Amino acid sequence: MERDFDALVAEADSVSVDGWDFSWLGGRATEQRPSWGYQRRMGERLGRASAALDIQTGGGEVLAGVPALPPLMAATESWPPNVAKATALLHPRGAVVVADTDEPPLPFADEAFDLVTSRHPVTVWWDEIARVLRPGGTYFSQQVGPASAFELVEFFLGEQPDAVRGARHPDLARAGAAAAGLEVVDLRAESLRMEFHDIGAVVYYLRKVIWMVPGFTVAEHRDTLRALHEHITSEGSFTATVTRFLIEARKAA
């Protein structure tokens, strides 16, 4: 078992985590998807738009996977490796990728877009979204909900306070949109099952989704990883509950 643990951890600690493609986890971890089909619905809206912005596009994988982009398509991303990957994916589709700090202001003029999208944004600057939307324009986003995968987070960090567990609640998004003058026309949430089948999958996930266990490294968390490896070996997997919500908000015409 010791050799298996060391080999799994070493492999997962050495592979690239650039971009937002989780295919490396195939057969090693599973995550149930929300019923609404975000990419498909995003693609439908992009197909009707004339000018659109995708905020925090990651490596551009989600945006690149839609059938048709509008005549003017822009995307922002802050992490340099992802900027390079998104540029390679999206420039051939006619989309421009803008390196941005994910802090206000967005590097675009007022009322520049009739559609703004974002999948799993880390932070949502509602006033900026409202500013760059044209009258009648729409914000469409799938976001991480409260206490998502906290079984995993708390395995490493211990029990989290209620204020942390309750952050990212859909009601907070509704209030933020309303405060920025946007009308929420759709808001729905789901709790979904995530399973890790080996400790390498956990290492890869925590290296990639860096805000789950801030500052995560194999060296600093080796004892906890070993305990989790023993749990997976004994139980067959480690199960967590992820939360997602879909929000659509419209600017008054």
N, C-alpha and C positions, 0 to 999 in steps of 0.2 A: 504493500500500500504506500509506503514511504516513497518508493521509486516512482509510482504512478503520480503521486501528489507533486513531486518535484518536476516531473516531466510535463505535466499538464500546466502547471503554473509558469514554468519557463517558456513554454510554447506561446501561451496567451500573452505573456509579458513582452514578447519580442515582435509580434505582428503589428503591422500598421493599423492605426485607428483613425486615419484621415477619412474625411467625408462622412456621410450619414447612411452608409450602406451596411446593414447588419448581416449580410449573407454568410459571413464567417461563422455565425452561430448556428447555421443549418445543421439539424440533428443534435445540437448540443443544448439549445434553449428554445422555448416556444413562448409566444405572446399572442393571446387572443386579440383579434382586431375589432374595433367598434363596428356596429351594425350599419352605420350611415355611409361608409365608403367615402372617406374624405377626398382621396385623390380623384376619384371619378366625378364627384360633385364639384370639386375645384375646377376640373377640366371643363365641365359644362359651362361654368361661369366665365372662365377664361375665353372660351370659344365665342362668347357673346360680347366680350369687352373690346374697347378700342385702345385703352391704355391701362396697363396693370403693373402693380408692384408686388413682389414676393419678399417679405421681410424675414431676415435670418434664414436664408435658403439652405444653409448647410453646404453640402457638396453639390447641390442642385439636382439631386436624384429625383425628388418628388416632382418638381417642376418639369424636369426633362421628360418625365413619363407621361405627360398629358398629350392628347392627340394634336391639339392646335393651340398656338399662342396668338395673342392679339398683335396688331400691327406695331404697337409700342409695348415692349416688355422689359422691365427692369427688375433686378434682384439685389438685395444687400446681404452682406456676410462680413463677420468680424475676424474670424480665425484665418490667418494667411494660408495654411494648407487647404482649407475648404474654399477659399477664394480662388485658388489656382484650379482646384478640381471643378468647381462650379463654372468657371470660365471655359474650361475645356469642353464641358457638357453643353453649356447653354449658348455660347457664341455661334456654333453652327446652326442653332435654331433661331438666330436673329435677336437673342436677348442680351442685354448688357448687364454685367455683374459689377457692382460698386462696392469697394471695400469701405466698411462703415464700422464705427466703434460700438454700435448698439446703444448709443446714448443720444438724447435729443441735441440738436434737431436732426431730423431726417434730411439728407442732402438733396432735397427736391423742392420745387416751388409750390406755393399754395395751389390747391385744386388741380394737381397734375394728373390724377388718376381717377378712373371711374370704378376700379376694383383694386383692393389691397387684400392680399392673402398672407397667411403665415401658419406653418405647421410646427407646433411645439415651441413657440417663442419662449425664451428665458424670461424676458421682461416685456410688458406691453405698455407702450407710451401712448395712451389713448388720445391725448390732445394732439399729438403729432399725426396720428392716423386720421383724425378728423380734419386736420389742417390740409393734408395732401389729397384728401378725397374731394372730388367734384360734388356739387349739389346733386342729390339723388344717387350718389355712389355707395358702394357696399364694402364692408370689411367682412371677410370670411375666414375662419380660423378653427383648427383643432388644437386644443391645449391640454397640457397635463393637469390633472385635477389634484385635490388635496390628498395628502398622505399616500401618494402613489409609490408603490413598491416599498412601503415603510417596514415591512417585515425584513427586507434586506438591509435597509438603512439602519434600523435599530439593532440588527445583529452586530453591526460594526460600531455604531455610535451610542448604543443604549437608548432607553426610552426618551422620546423627544417631547418637549412641552406642547401643550394644546395649541399655543399660538403658531408653532411651526407646523403642526399636523393640520391645522385649519387653513393655512395659507393656500392660495391658488384655488379657492372655492369658486364655483360658477357664479354665486351671488355677488362676489367681489368683482368679477368681470362685468356683470350686468350693471353694477353701480358705477364702475369706471367708465363704461361706455356712455351711460346716461349723463354722467358729470361732464363728459366731453361733447354732449349735444347729439349723441347718436341714439337712434331708436333700435333696441334689440328686437329683431323679428323672429329669431329662432335661437333656442338655448336648450340643449339636451346633454345628459351625462350618463356614463356607464361605468361599472366596475368590471374588470376583466382579469383573467387568470394568466399569470406568468410562471413558467417553470424553468429551472436550471438543472441540467442533467449531469454536469461535471463542473469541477471547480475552475477549470480553464474558462468556461463560459462566464462565470462570475467575474474573474479577473478582467477579461476583455470588456465586459459591460461597464465595469466601474472605471476602467481607463478611458472609455469612450464617453460615457455620460458622467462628466466630471463633477457635476454639482450634487450627485447622489451622496457620495462620501468625499467631501472636499479634501484635497491633498492626498488622495489615495495613492499608495505605492505598495508593491508587493513586499518590499523590505520592511516597511513600518507596520504592516498588517498581517505578517506571516502567521502568527499564532492564531489569529481569528480565522484566517483562510484555512488553516489546518483543521480547526474545529468545524468549520462549515463543510469541508471536504469529508470529514467523518460522518456528519449528518447526511450528506448526499449519498455516501456509500451505504449507510445504514437504511435510509428511507427510500432511496432510488431517485430522489430529486429534492430540490428546495423550491417551495411554492410561495409566491407573493401575489398580492392584488394590486393591479395598476388601475388608475382612474383617468378617464379622459372625458373632455366635454367639447361640444361643438357650439360655436357662437357665430351668429350672423347679425350684423348691425348696419343700419342704413343712415346716411346723412340726409337731412331734409332737403327736398328739391327746392 
